[in-house]
Amino acid sequence: MRCAEAVARITLGHAKRVLSPVVVLLVWEAVSRLGWVDPQLLPAPTSVALRLVQIASGIEFWNNFAITLYRLVISMIIAVILGVVLGLGAQLSRLSAAMLDAFVRLIAPIPKIALYPALILVLGFENSSKVTLVVADAMFPVLMATWAAARSVDQKLIWSARAAGTSRAGCLWKITLPAIVPTILAGVRVSGVIACVVVFLAEMIASTDGLGHMLTMAARAYKTVDMFVPLVWICAIGLSLNGFIGYVQRKLDHGG
């Protein structure tokens, strides 16, 4: 009986998550089909879906998709590594903590997209400038999550390890890091959302390829339906990334 109730609750929970998007899509379809909004401005979801299938049948689309995915993955890997290293490094000494605090206070509030023209001048129009921009934005949620979680680790564990002869850096690697992985993953989920947005913006602003470039070209040609196709795909990438990280979190919460 309890098993059936648990299954029912899980099913109801999934149904609630699906219900809202379905309602939005139905309303959107009705508004467009009934002519309440010009379909040239807001095409129906079914029209977008049909065009999505048509565009996805061409190799050019998959080249652009692969380029965006490559930039996103590389940026996320670098952002996570930098965020974790800097967040843990702040625990090595009071000086390192003070330096990181000053760095975060100074750099974090700056809208990184405003630095993109300078990055283009220095690094060019290719992947380097885009990856750097994404890393600069996506790094901070991981850094802040790592830093805050590392400070909350039980100091008795650290003292015991230090008394046993473990170095301060060894304590960070063997004790602090394993204890804060779930919190780091929460920061990574936020970083993933930011990275998807920023890489798309960077490709819209200055690029000759990628999903963001596809949207810009469609907008210039006033192809409204085509504009929604890269939006759907970047959304799909973001949802997949978020779902994967959430799956890893749940596996860790349940002991693997």
VMD Tcl script that draws the C-alpha trace (Angstrom):
set ca {
  {0.00 0.00 0.00}
  {2.80 2.39 0.93}
  {4.63 1.53 -2.28}
  {1.53 2.34 -4.32}
  {1.13 5.66 -2.49}
  {4.76 6.53 -3.13}
  {4.41 5.73 -6.84}
  {1.24 7.83 -6.98}
  {2.99 10.78 -5.36}
  {5.92 10.54 -7.76}
  {3.58 10.30 -10.75}
  {1.58 13.30 -9.52}
  {4.78 15.28 -9.02}
  {5.93 14.57 -12.58}
  {2.47 15.44 -13.91}
  {2.57 18.82 -12.18}
  {5.96 19.59 -13.70}
  {4.69 18.75 -17.19}
  {1.33 20.49 -16.79}
  {2.57 24.08 -16.76}
  {4.62 23.86 -20.00}
  {1.75 22.03 -21.72}
  {-0.75 24.72 -20.69}
  {1.59 27.46 -21.91}
  {2.07 25.73 -25.27}
  {-1.70 25.20 -25.71}
  {-2.45 28.85 -24.93}
  {0.36 29.94 -27.23}
  {-0.99 27.73 -30.04}
  {-4.52 29.08 -29.59}
  {-3.39 32.73 -29.51}
  {-1.45 32.29 -32.73}
  {-4.00 30.17 -34.61}
  {-6.94 32.40 -33.70}
  {-5.10 35.45 -34.97}
  {-5.03 37.29 -31.65}
  {-1.35 37.89 -32.34}
  {0.18 38.12 -35.80}
  {1.74 34.70 -36.55}
  {4.62 36.56 -38.19}
  {5.46 37.93 -34.76}
  {4.55 34.88 -32.67}
  {4.41 31.69 -34.76}
  {2.48 28.73 -33.38}
  {4.43 26.01 -31.53}
  {3.38 23.46 -34.15}
  {4.90 25.64 -36.89}
  {8.10 25.94 -34.87}
  {8.20 22.18 -34.31}
  {7.75 21.49 -38.04}
  {10.49 23.95 -38.96}
  {12.72 22.49 -36.26}
  {12.49 19.06 -37.90}
  {13.17 20.55 -41.33}
  {16.25 22.48 -40.23}
  {17.56 19.55 -38.17}
  {17.68 17.44 -41.32}
  {20.55 19.55 -42.69}
  {24.25 19.16 -41.87}
  {24.73 22.92 -41.47}
  {22.47 22.96 -38.41}
  {24.36 20.15 -36.72}
  {27.65 21.90 -37.38}
  {26.34 24.98 -35.60}
  {24.88 22.87 -32.81}
  {28.20 21.04 -32.31}
  {30.14 24.33 -32.19}
  {27.85 25.78 -29.51}
  {27.96 22.56 -27.50}
  {31.76 22.46 -27.75}
  {32.07 26.03 -26.48}
  {29.64 25.34 -23.67}
  {31.32 22.12 -22.50}
  {34.85 23.55 -22.61}
  {33.71 26.68 -20.77}
  {31.92 24.68 -18.07}
  {34.93 22.42 -17.48}
  {37.26 25.40 -17.07}
  {34.74 27.33 -14.94}
  {34.18 24.41 -12.57}
  {37.91 23.71 -12.17}
  {38.73 27.37 -11.54}
  {35.80 27.84 -9.17}
  {36.67 24.78 -7.08}
  {40.41 25.53 -6.99}
  {39.91 29.17 -5.98}
  {37.20 28.32 -3.46}
  {39.35 25.67 -1.81}
  {42.49 27.80 -2.08}
  {40.88 30.46 0.09}
  {41.05 27.97 2.98}
  {44.84 27.72 2.87}
  {45.48 30.95 4.79}
  {43.92 34.19 5.94}
  {45.85 36.01 3.22}
  {44.41 33.82 0.46}
  {40.91 34.29 1.89}
  {41.35 38.08 1.99}
  {42.68 38.14 -1.58}
  {39.77 36.04 -2.86}
  {37.27 38.20 -0.99}
  {38.71 41.32 -2.63}
  {38.67 39.62 -6.04}
  {35.02 38.57 -5.72}
  {33.89 41.98 -4.46}
  {35.65 43.71 -7.34}
  {34.95 41.40 -10.29}
  {31.66 39.60 -9.54}
  {29.35 42.66 -9.87}
  {30.76 43.62 -13.29}
  {28.47 42.60 -16.19}
  {30.92 40.39 -18.06}
  {29.16 40.88 -21.40}
  {30.39 44.49 -21.27}
  {33.94 43.15 -21.47}
  {33.24 41.18 -24.65}
  {34.41 43.89 -27.11}
  {37.74 44.06 -25.27}
  {38.02 40.26 -25.28}
  {37.40 40.24 -29.05}
  {40.18 42.79 -29.58}
  {42.61 40.73 -27.51}
  {41.55 37.16 -28.35}
  {39.81 37.53 -31.71}
  {36.41 36.41 -32.97}
  {36.97 32.68 -32.63}
  {36.41 30.36 -29.67}
  {38.92 31.91 -27.26}
  {36.99 35.13 -26.65}
  {33.67 33.34 -26.26}
  {35.02 30.67 -23.91}
  {36.76 33.32 -21.80}
  {33.55 35.33 -21.52}
  {31.50 32.30 -20.49}
  {34.12 31.19 -17.95}
  {34.26 34.68 -16.44}
  {30.51 34.55 -15.80}
  {29.96 30.88 -15.01}
  {32.87 30.53 -12.60}
  {31.41 32.60 -9.77}
  {28.49 30.39 -8.68}
  {30.87 27.43 -8.36}
  {33.47 29.54 -6.59}
  {30.98 30.97 -4.08}
  {29.38 27.58 -3.42}
  {32.79 25.96 -2.86}
  {34.05 28.77 -0.66}
  {30.94 28.90 1.54}
  {30.73 25.11 1.87}
  {34.43 24.72 2.68}
  {34.11 27.17 5.56}
  {31.22 25.16 7.03}
  {33.12 21.83 7.20}
  {33.53 20.54 10.75}
  {36.89 21.87 11.93}
  {37.37 18.91 14.26}
  {37.90 16.71 11.21}
  {40.53 19.09 9.92}
  {42.29 19.30 13.29}
  {42.33 15.50 13.59}
  {43.86 15.12 10.14}
  {46.42 17.83 10.84}
  {47.35 16.13 14.11}
  {47.90 12.92 12.17}
  {50.41 14.69 9.95}
  {48.26 15.58 6.95}
  {49.24 18.85 5.27}
  {46.79 21.71 4.94}
  {46.51 21.12 1.20}
  {46.02 17.40 1.86}
  {43.15 18.17 4.23}
  {41.45 20.18 1.51}
  {41.79 17.32 -0.98}
  {41.00 14.38 1.32}
  {38.46 15.85 3.76}
  {37.01 19.17 2.64}
  {36.42 18.42 -1.05}
  {34.57 15.09 -0.59}
  {32.37 16.69 2.07}
  {31.26 19.60 -0.09}
  {30.72 17.92 -3.49}
  {26.88 18.13 -3.24}
  {27.09 21.87 -2.57}
  {29.54 22.33 -5.43}
  {27.11 20.56 -7.76}
  {24.40 23.01 -6.72}
  {26.70 25.81 -7.83}
  {27.45 23.96 -11.06}
  {23.72 23.80 -11.85}
  {23.51 27.59 -11.58}
  {26.67 27.96 -13.64}
  {25.18 25.75 -16.35}
  {22.22 28.09 -16.77}
  {24.49 31.13 -16.90}
  {26.83 29.46 -19.39}
  {23.96 28.62 -21.78}
  {22.76 32.23 -21.74}
  {26.20 33.79 -22.15}
  {27.45 31.51 -24.93}
  {24.24 32.18 -26.85}
  {24.61 35.96 -26.37}
  {28.26 35.87 -27.43}
  {27.35 34.03 -30.64}
  {24.58 36.52 -31.35}
  {26.86 39.52 -30.88}
  {29.95 38.44 -32.81}
  {30.13 35.06 -34.49}
  {29.95 33.37 -37.84}
  {28.68 30.07 -36.45}
  {26.77 28.54 -33.55}
  {23.12 28.60 -32.49}
  {23.26 32.26 -31.53}
  {24.52 33.14 -35.00}
  {21.62 31.15 -36.51}
  {19.14 33.29 -34.57}
  {20.83 36.51 -35.66}
  {20.75 35.49 -39.32}
  {17.07 34.50 -39.06}
  {16.22 37.83 -37.40}
  {17.99 39.81 -40.12}
  {15.98 37.93 -42.75}
  {12.79 38.42 -40.71}
  {12.26 34.64 -40.52}
  {10.41 34.52 -37.23}
  {9.84 30.78 -37.17}
  {13.53 30.12 -37.81}
  {14.40 32.37 -34.86}
  {12.68 30.01 -32.45}
  {14.60 26.93 -33.61}
  {17.97 27.81 -32.00}
  {16.10 29.00 -28.90}
  {14.47 25.59 -28.55}
  {17.81 23.83 -28.94}
  {19.72 25.99 -26.45}
  {16.84 25.39 -24.04}
  {17.15 21.64 -24.65}
  {20.89 21.78 -23.96}
  {20.30 23.68 -20.73}
  {17.60 21.27 -19.56}
  {19.78 18.27 -20.38}
  {22.75 19.71 -18.51}
  {20.60 20.60 -15.52}
  {18.98 17.16 -15.54}
  {22.35 15.39 -15.68}
  {23.76 17.36 -12.76}
  {20.56 16.80 -10.80}
  {20.85 13.05 -11.47}
  {24.43 13.04 -10.12}
  {23.26 14.95 -7.04}
  {20.52 12.44 -6.34}
  {22.94 9.53 -6.76}
  {25.30 11.12 -4.25}
  {22.46 11.84 -1.82}
  {21.46 8.18 -1.93}
  {24.99 6.93 -1.53}
  {25.63 6.14 -5.22}
}
mol new
graphics top color blue
foreach p $ca { graphics top sphere $p radius 0.5 }
foreach p [lrange $ca 0 end-1] q [lrange $ca 1 end] { graphics top cylinder $p $q radius 0.2 }
display resetview
